[in-house]
């Protein structure tokens, strides 16, 4: 695939970029001395920088990720309550994230606050995580429930925000090898400090194989990040470039166990993600912010198709697709603190351009091109009514081209019953514009599709009993309407389905002996009622997970992880309906800080060597040992 440059943007992107630069130059006062820095704001649950709305976001921080020592970003995300992340065949397969039973394209995925969902793909705008290296991740935040009042379209079931490492003065190089062809190299070099200015360069290379599923994965990433502080102002910039190649059997083909055609899908993708953010503290109570971002994704896919089978007497013909998607976004906000009332208001402009050049055997060309502009305004507020009660909410108006204005809102309240016990409740709505593929595909597209919508109600309890013990349990009900289905009779996409999802999430964190012993546990349940009657694929009703960490000395740390996923319904062309067995997986990792500069890591994935399936005919990797060494300076 030929490289693409982020400078080759559409006129709107160039205008936004020039506007941002001019705004920065015009508003930074001359001669500002270095002072206490402003913090970078990466939006997940709220644009309010001091809001308690982040309570709704479960997170894994840098220490927790290092203790888990996951091989991939998907292994880390699986440790969060309320999610199920399926990736048949391992890194070579396409991942699908389900939050509280929602479709994979109902979850907005952010990288450093930049949305990376691609609406040109056949999954309707999901994200496959292949361009993210877990060694570059500083923090993972998961918001469960609709977030359209903050993020606009797409955030029907939740938001996953992946925050990458920030530059520090010094360097790091890590090397890891593992069984079955696993190789991983990561390099980072930074200069400067958090209080003044810093710039960092990060690069990685990953090679991964699953011989049982006959999948392969190769990825190279490069990332540059930096910031600059003045007394009352800050600039942050991020740019990441990833080049990925994946091979796996076509989805629904029956995988390595059942596929009749033994050729594999070949996918190659190149992705650019960039952002420039500026904030200025006008006064002690007021902060102005501006941000521009770019996502560019190019993907080439070549599939041999699927042989005819019981579910499809004609199978799936061989096909080739070359797609490109660009998203440009500019946001400006003003935040103000007035006594007990905290308010933020802003505007956002978004431009999306998608193109697909395809060829389907026996059918012919299958090309489409589509653009969409969306203008948005939003406001959020939070107020404290006494020392034990707070209430907040937001409303947002989105006006896409050629569509009616979509209005979404959220309202939440938090009541502290005691110093250790509080209850919270909230109502939120969301919408999702039809993906470019659903609207414009020459094979199944329907230009008259309406947005999908959701209304969610949530009630929960939070308890902190001291000594490092924290508990949170929340019950929810999400009602989805106008879901997009494929109608076989007309061979096109239509709005017709409805789904109600009810369930609960439980998470417990505990630590003892000055954090030398750490315990995390979660349980998630979701019941799905689909109309017209049917079953959603690869959605376990129950999920459990736990981790036990023990640091016997200051230099050593051991972590044991367990997860259990209940039975899941699945379907493929060779096997129209099947139930995938429940499975358990145990992972083990141990770290040894040999010297302040040198650290060794030993990890064993799937310690019990359990053979399970994420999809029909696609076996898991099996037990694999990995050995890593990291040197810092």
C-alpha positions in Angstrom: 0.0 0.0 0.0 1.4 3.4 -0.9 2.0 5.7 2.0 -0.3 8.6 2.4 0.5 12.0 4.0 -1.6 13.8 6.5 -0.8 17.0 4.6 -2.9 15.8 1.6 -6.2 16.8 3.1 -9.4 18.2 1.7 -9.9 22.0 1.7 -11.9 21.8 4.9 -9.1 20.1 6.8 -6.6 22.6 5.6 -8.9 25.5 6.7 -9.4 23.9 10.1 -5.6 23.4 10.6 -4.8 27.0 9.6 -7.5 28.3 11.8 -6.2 26.4 14.8 -2.6 27.6 14.2 -3.8 31.2 13.9 -5.9 30.9 17.0 -2.9 29.6 19.0 -0.6 32.4 17.7 -3.2 35.1 18.3 -4.2 34.2 21.8 -1.0 33.3 23.6 0.1 36.4 25.5 3.6 37.6 25.0 6.3 37.1 27.6 4.4 34.6 29.8 6.6 33.0 32.4 6.6 29.3 33.2 4.1 28.5 36.0 1.9 25.7 37.3 0.8 23.8 34.1 -2.7 23.2 32.9 -3.6 19.5 32.5 -4.4 18.1 29.1 -8.2 17.2 29.0 -9.0 14.0 27.1 -12.8 13.7 27.0 -14.4 10.4 27.9 -17.5 10.8 30.0 -17.8 14.6 30.2 -16.2 17.8 28.9 -16.2 19.2 32.4 -12.6 19.1 33.6 -13.6 18.9 37.3 -16.8 16.8 37.0 -17.6 13.8 39.0 -19.1 12.5 35.7 -15.9 10.4 35.2 -17.3 8.1 38.0 -19.2 6.4 35.2 -15.9 5.5 33.4 -14.1 2.3 34.6 -10.4 2.5 33.9 -7.1 0.6 33.8 -4.2 2.9 34.6 -0.6 2.5 33.6 0.3 0.4 36.7 -2.6 -2.0 36.2 -1.7 -2.5 32.5 1.9 -3.2 33.3 0.9 -5.7 36.0 -1.4 -7.5 33.6 1.4 -7.7 30.9 -1.2 -8.3 28.1 0.0 -9.4 24.7 -2.5 -7.2 22.9 -4.8 -4.3 23.6 -7.8 -6.6 23.3 -6.4 -8.8 26.2 -6.4 -5.7 28.3 -9.9 -4.5 27.4 -11.3 -7.9 28.3 -10.5 -7.1 31.9 -13.2 -4.4 32.1 -16.7 -5.1 33.3 -19.6 -4.8 30.9 -17.7 -5.6 27.7 -17.1 -8.7 25.5 -14.4 -8.4 22.9 -14.4 -11.2 20.3 -11.3 -11.6 18.0 -11.6 -15.0 16.3 -8.2 -16.4 15.6 -6.3 -13.9 17.7 -4.5 -10.8 16.3 -5.0 -11.9 12.7 -8.8 -11.8 13.0 -11.0 -8.7 13.1 -12.0 -7.8 16.7 -15.6 -6.9 17.6 -16.3 -4.9 20.8 -19.7 -5.3 22.5 -20.6 -3.1 25.4 -23.6 -4.3 27.4 -24.7 -6.5 24.6 -24.7 -3.8 21.9 -23.4 -4.2 18.4 -19.7 -3.6 17.7 -20.6 -0.4 15.7 -22.6 0.9 18.7 -19.4 1.6 20.6 -17.4 4.8 20.0 -13.6 4.1 20.1 -11.3 7.1 20.8 -7.5 7.3 20.7 -6.4 10.2 22.7 -9.9 11.7 22.3 -10.0 11.3 18.5 -12.8 9.0 17.2 -11.3 6.2 15.0 -14.5 4.3 14.0 -14.6 3.7 10.2 -18.2 3.9 8.7 -17.0 2.5 5.3 -16.5 -1.0 6.6 -19.0 -3.9 6.3 -19.5 -3.9 10.1 -21.2 -0.5 9.9 -18.5 1.5 11.6 -16.8 -0.7 14.2 -13.1 -0.6 15.0 -10.8 -3.6 14.8 -8.0 -2.4 17.2 -5.2 -3.8 14.9 -3.4 -0.4 14.7 -2.9 -0.1 18.5 0.1 -1.4 20.3 -0.6 -2.1 24.0 2.9 -1.1 25.0 2.1 2.5 23.9 -1.0 2.7 26.1 -1.0 4.7 29.3 -4.6 4.4 30.3 -7.9 2.7 29.1 -11.2 4.3 30.0 -14.6 2.6 29.4 -17.9 4.5 29.7 -20.9 2.2 29.7 -24.2 3.6 28.3 -25.1 6.2 25.7 -22.9 9.3 25.4 -24.3 11.1 22.4 -24.8 14.3 24.5 -20.9 14.4 24.7 -19.7 12.7 21.5 -22.6 12.9 19.1 -23.5 10.1 16.7 -22.3 6.5 17.2 -22.0 6.3 21.0 -25.1 4.2 21.5 -23.8 1.6 23.9 -20.7 3.3 25.3 -17.2 4.8 24.7 -13.8 3.3 24.9 -11.0 5.9 25.2 -7.4 4.7 24.8 -4.9 7.2 26.0 -1.3 6.7 24.8 1.9 7.3 26.7 3.1 10.9 27.2 6.7 11.9 26.7 9.1 11.9 29.6 12.8 12.9 29.8 14.6 9.7 28.8 14.2 6.6 26.8 12.8 3.0 26.8 13.4 0.0 24.7 11.6 -3.3 25.2 11.9 -6.6 23.4 9.7 -9.7 23.7 9.6 -13.1 22.2 7.1 -15.9 22.5 6.0 -19.2 21.3 4.2 -19.6 17.9 6.0 -16.8 16.2 5.3 -13.9 18.6 7.8 -11.0 18.3 7.4 -7.6 19.8 9.7 -4.5 19.8 8.9 -1.2 21.3 11.0 2.0 21.5 10.3 5.3 23.1 12.5 8.5 23.4 11.5 11.8 25.1 12.9 15.1 26.1 11.6 17.8 28.4 9.3 17.9 31.4 5.6 17.9 32.2 5.8 21.4 33.7 7.3 23.2 30.7 7.6 21.4 27.3 8.2 17.9 26.1 8.3 15.9 22.9 8.4 12.2 22.5 8.9 9.6 19.7 7.6 6.1 20.0 7.9 3.2 17.5 6.9 -0.5 17.6 6.8 -3.6 15.6 4.6 -6.7 16.3 4.6 -10.1 14.7 1.9 -12.6 15.8 0.7 -16.0 14.6 -2.0 -18.5 15.5 -1.1 -21.8 13.7 -4.3 -23.5 14.9 -6.5 -20.9 13.3 -4.0 -20.2 10.5 -4.0 -16.5 11.1 -1.1 -14.0 10.9 -0.6 -10.4 12.0 2.1 -7.9 11.3 2.0 -4.3 12.4 4.4 -1.3 12.5 3.5 1.9 14.3 5.1 5.3 14.7 3.9 8.0 17.1 5.0 11.6 17.9 3.5 13.5 20.8 4.4 16.7 22.6 3.2 19.7 24.6 4.2 23.2 25.5 3.2 25.2 28.6 3.0 28.9 29.3 1.8 30.5 32.5 -1.9 30.3 31.5 -1.9 28.3 28.2 -1.0 24.9 26.9 -0.7 23.3 23.5 -0.8 19.5 23.0 -0.1 17.6 19.7 -0.4 14.0 18.8 0.3 12.1 15.5 0.3 8.3 15.1 0.9 6.3 11.9 0.2 2.6 11.7 0.7 0.0 8.9 -1.0 -3.4 9.4 -1.2 -6.7 7.5 -3.6 -9.5 8.6 -4.5 -12.9 7.2 -7.4 -15.1 8.4 -10.2 -17.2 6.9 -13.3 -15.1 5.9 -15.8 -14.3 8.6 -18.6 -16.9 8.6 -16.6 -19.4 6.5 -16.1 -21.9 9.3 -12.5 -21.0 9.9 -9.6 -23.4 9.8 -11.7 -26.3 11.0 -14.6 -26.1 8.5 -13.8 -23.7 5.6 -14.1 -25.5 2.2 -12.0 -22.9 0.3 -8.6 -23.0 1.9 -7.5 -19.5 0.8 -7.5 -16.8 3.4 -8.6 -13.2 3.5 -5.7 -10.7 3.1 -6.1 -7.3 4.6 -3.7 -4.3 4.6 -4.4 -1.0 6.3 -2.7 2.3 6.9 -4.0 4.7 9.5 -3.1 8.2 10.5 -4.5 9.8 13.6 -3.6 13.4 14.5 -4.8 16.1 16.8 -3.8 19.6 17.9 -5.3 21.1 21.1 -5.0 24.5 22.7 -6.3 25.8 26.0 -6.1 29.2 27.7 -7.0 30.0 31.3 -8.6 33.4 30.9 -9.3 33.7 34.6 -9.3 31.6 37.7 -12.9 30.5 36.8 -12.8 30.4 33.0 -10.9 28.2 30.5 -11.2 28.4 26.7 -10.3 25.3 24.6 -9.9 24.5 20.9 -9.1 21.3 19.2 -8.7 20.0 15.6 -8.2 16.3 14.7 -7.8 14.1 11.7 -8.4 10.4 11.0 -7.3 8.9 7.7 -7.7 5.2 7.1 -6.9 3.3 3.9 -7.6 -0.4 3.7 -7.2 -3.0 1.0 -9.0 -6.4 1.4 -8.9 -9.4 -0.9 -11.2 -12.3 -0.1 -11.5 -15.7 -1.8 -15.2 -15.8 -0.7 -17.0 -18.7 0.9 -18.2 -21.9 -0.7 -21.9 -22.7 -0.7 -23.3 -24.2 2.5 -26.5 -24.9 4.5 -27.0 -21.2 5.4 -26.3 -19.9 2.0 -26.8 -22.1 -1.1 -24.8 -19.6 -3.2 -22.0 -18.9 -0.7 -20.2 -15.6 -0.8 -18.4 -14.8 -4.1 -14.7 -13.7 -4.2 -14.3 -10.0 -3.7 -11.8 -7.2 -3.5 -12.2 -3.8 -1.9 -10.0 -0.7 -1.6 -11.4 1.8 0.8 -10.4 5.2 2.1 -12.0 7.2 4.9 -11.2 10.7 6.2 -12.7 12.4 9.2 -11.9 16.0 10.1 -13.1 17.6 13.3 -12.9 21.0 15.0 -14.2 21.8 18.5 -14.2 24.9 20.6 -15.5 25.1 24.2 -15.7 27.6 27.0 -15.8 26.3 30.6 -16.8 28.4 33.6 -17.1 27.9 37.3 -19.8 30.0 39.1 -20.0 29.3 42.8 -21.5 25.7 42.9 -22.4 25.7 39.2 -19.9 24.3 36.7 -20.8 24.8 33.0 -19.2 24.1 29.7 -20.6 25.0 26.2 -19.2 24.5 22.8 -19.5 23.9 19.1 -18.2 21.2 16.8 -17.8 20.9 13.0 -17.2 17.5 11.4 -16.5 16.4 7.9 -16.5 12.7 6.8 -15.4 11.5 3.4 -15.6 7.8 2.4 -14.8 6.0 -0.8 -14.8 2.3 -1.7 -13.7 0.7 -5.0 -14.8 -2.9 -5.0 -15.1 -5.8 -7.4 -17.3 -8.8 -6.6 -17.0 -12.0 -8.7 -20.1 -12.7 -10.9 -21.5 -9.3 -10.0 -19.0 -6.7 -11.2 -17.9 -3.4 -9.7 -19.2 -2.4 -6.3 -18.1 1.2 -5.8 -19.5 4.0 -3.7 -18.4 7.5 -2.6 -20.1 9.6 0.1 -19.5 12.7 2.2 -21.2 14.1 5.3 -20.9 17.3 7.2 -22.3 17.7 10.7 -22.6 20.8 12.8 -23.2 20.5 16.5 -23.7 22.6 19.6 -23.7 21.3 23.2 -23.8 22.4 26.8 -23.1 20.5 30.1 -23.6 21.6 33.7 -23.0 20.2 37.1 -24.1 21.6 40.4 -23.8 20.6 44.1 -26.9 21.0 46.2 -25.4 20.7 49.6 -22.4 18.5 50.6 -24.1 15.2 49.8 -26.0 15.7 46.6 -24.9 16.6 43.1 -26.8 16.7 39.8 -25.5 17.1 36.3 -26.5 16.7 32.7 -26.1 17.9 29.1 -27.9 18.4 25.9 -26.5 18.3 22.4 -27.9 19.2 18.9 -26.4 17.6 15.8 -27.4 18.7 12.3 -26.1 16.4 9.6 -26.3 17.3 5.9 -29.8 16.4 4.5 -31.1 15.1 7.9 -33.2 16.5 10.6 -31.6 17.8 13.8 -30.9 15.1 16.4 -31.3 16.2 20.0 -29.8 14.0 22.8 -29.4 14.5 26.5 -28.2 12.9 29.7 -29.1 13.6 33.3 -27.4 12.0 36.3 -27.6 12.5 40.1 -25.3 11.3 42.9 -26.3 11.1 46.6 -23.8 10.4 49.4 -25.7 8.5 52.1 -22.6 8.2 54.3 -18.9 8.9 53.8 -18.5 5.4 52.5 -21.8 4.8 50.6 -23.5 6.6 47.7 -26.1 5.9 45.2 -26.3 7.2 41.6 -28.9 7.2 38.8 -29.1 8.5 35.3 -31.0 8.7 32.0 -29.3 9.2 28.7 -30.3 9.0 25.0 -28.2 8.4 21.9 -28.4 8.1 18.1 -26.3 6.6 15.3 -26.3 7.9 11.8 -26.4 5.0 9.2 -22.9 4.0 8.1 -21.6 4.9 4.7 -21.6 1.2 3.8 -25.3 0.8 4.9 -26.3 3.9 2.9 -24.3 3.6 -0.3 -23.2 0.0 -0.9 -24.3 -0.9 -4.4 -25.1 -4.4 -3.1 -27.2 -3.8 0.0 -27.2 0.0 0.5 -30.4 2.0 1.2 -30.2 5.8 1.1 -33.5 6.2 3.0 -32.3 4.6 6.2 -33.1 6.5 9.5 -30.7 6.9 12.4 -30.7 4.2 15.1 -31.6 5.4 18.6 -31.4 4.3 22.2 -32.7 5.4 25.6 -30.9 4.1 28.7 -31.8 4.1 32.4 -29.2 3.3 35.1 -29.2 3.0 38.9 -26.2 2.0 41.0 -24.5 1.9 44.3 -20.9 2.7 45.2 -19.1 1.8 48.4 -15.7 2.6 49.7 -15.0 0.7 52.9 -11.5 1.8 53.5 -8.3 -0.2 53.4 -8.3 -0.1 49.6 -11.7 -1.8 49.2 -14.1 -0.3 46.6 -17.3 -1.8 45.2 -19.7 -0.6 42.5 -22.8 -2.3 41.1 -25.1 -0.8 38.5 -28.3 -2.0 36.9 -29.4 -0.8 33.4 -32.1 -1.0 30.8 -31.3 0.1 27.2 -34.1 0.3 24.6 -32.9 0.4 21.0 -35.1 1.4 18.1 -35.0 1.5 14.3 -32.0 -0.9 14.2 -30.7 -1.6 10.7 -31.2 -5.1 9.4 -30.5 -6.9 6.1 -33.8 -7.8 4.5 -33.3 -11.0 2.3 -36.6 -10.5 0.5 -35.5 -7.1 -1.0 -31.8 -7.8 -0.6 -31.2 -4.4 1.0 -30.7 -2.8 4.5 -33.8 -1.6 6.3 -34.8 -0.1 9.6 -37.0 -2.6 11.4 -35.5 -4.2 14.5 -35.9 -3.3 18.1 -33.9 -4.6 21.1 -34.2 -4.2 24.8 -31.1 -5.0 26.9 -31.3 -5.4 30.7 -28.5 -6.3 33.0 -26.1 -5.3 35.7 -22.3 -4.8 36.2 -20.4 -5.5 39.4 -16.8 -4.5 40.1 -14.7 -4.9 43.2 -11.2 -3.6 43.9 -9.3 -4.3 47.1 -5.7 -4.0 48.3 -3.8 -4.8 51.5 -0.4 -4.7 53.0 0.5 -1.3 51.3 -0.8 -2.5 48.0 1.4 -5.6 48.0 -1.7 -7.7 47.6 -4.3 -6.6 45.0 -7.6 -8.1 44.0 -9.9 -7.1 41.2 -13.2 -8.9 40.3 -16.0 -8.1 37.9 -19.3 -9.8 36.9 -21.5 -8.7 34.0 -25.0 -9.9 33.0 -27.1 -8.9 30.0 -30.5 -10.2 28.8 -31.4 -9.4 25.2 -34.9 -9.2 23.9 -34.9 -8.8 20.1 -37.9 -8.0 17.9 -38.5 -9.5 15.4 -37.5 -12.6 17.2 -33.9 -13.7 16.7 -30.6 -14.1 18.4 -27.5 -11.9 18.4 -24.3 -13.6 17.7 -21.3 -13.9 20.0 -23.0 -12.3 23.0 -22.5 -14.2 26.3 -25.2 -13.3 28.9 -22.7 -13.8 31.8 -19.1 -12.8 32.1 -16.8 -13.1 35.1 -13.2 -12.0 35.6 -10.7 -11.5 38.3 -7.0 -10.8 38.9 -4.9 -11.4 41.9 -1.6 -9.5 42.2 1.1 -10.0 44.8 4.3 -8.1 45.2 6.5 -10.1 47.7 9.3 -7.5 47.4 9.7 -4.0 46.0 11.4 -5.6 42.9 9.0 -8.4 42.1 5.4 -8.7 41.1 3.2 -11.7 40.2 -0.3 -11.4 38.6 -2.8 -14.2 38.0 -5.9 -13.5 35.9 -9.1 -15.5 35.3 -12.1 -15.0 33.1 -15.2 -17.0 32.2 -17.5 -16.4 29.3 -20.8 -18.1 29.1 -22.3 -19.9 26.1 -22.7 -17.8 23.0 -24.9 -18.3 19.9 -23.1 -18.2 16.6 -23.8 -18.8 12.9 -21.7 -19.5 9.8 -22.3 -20.7 6.2 -21.3 -24.3 6.9 -23.2 -24.4 10.3 -26.3 -22.1 10.3 -26.8 -22.2 14.0 -24.6 -23.4 16.9 -23.9 -22.7 20.5 -20.3 -22.1 21.4 -19.4 -23.7 24.7 -18.6 -21.6 27.7 -14.9 -21.3 28.4 -12.5 -20.2 31.1 -9.1 -18.7 30.6 -6.2 -18.2 33.0 -3.2 -16.0 32.3 -0.1 -15.6 34.4 2.5 -12.8 34.4 5.6 -12.1 36.6 7.9 -9.1 36.6 11.3 -8.6 38.1 13.0 -5.2 38.4 16.6 -6.4 38.2 18.0 -2.9 38.5 16.4 0.6 38.3 16.9 0.5 34.5 16.3 -3.2 33.7 13.1 -5.2 34.1 12.3 -8.7 33.0 8.7 -10.0 32.3 7.6 -13.6 32.0 4.0 -14.2 30.9 2.0 -17.3 30.0 -1.2 -16.8 28.1 -4.0 -19.4 28.4 -2.1 -21.2 31.2 -4.5 -24.2 31.2 -4.2 -24.6 27.4 -8.1 -24.5 27.1 -9.2 -25.0 23.5 -12.2 -22.7 23.0 -13.8 -20.9 20.0 -14.6 -17.2 19.5 -16.4 -18.2 16.3 -17.5 -21.4 14.6 -14.5 -23.3 13.4 -11.9 -20.8 14.7 -9.9 -22.3 17.6 -8.1 -20.3 20.2 -4.3 -19.9 20.3 -3.7 -22.3 23.2 -1.0 -21.9 25.8 1.8 -19.6 24.9 4.8 -18.4 26.9 6.3 -14.9 26.4 9.6 -13.5 27.7 10.3 -9.7 27.7 13.1 -7.4 28.7 12.8 -3.6 29.1 15.6 -1.2 29.5 15.0 2.5 30.5 17.4 5.4 30.8 
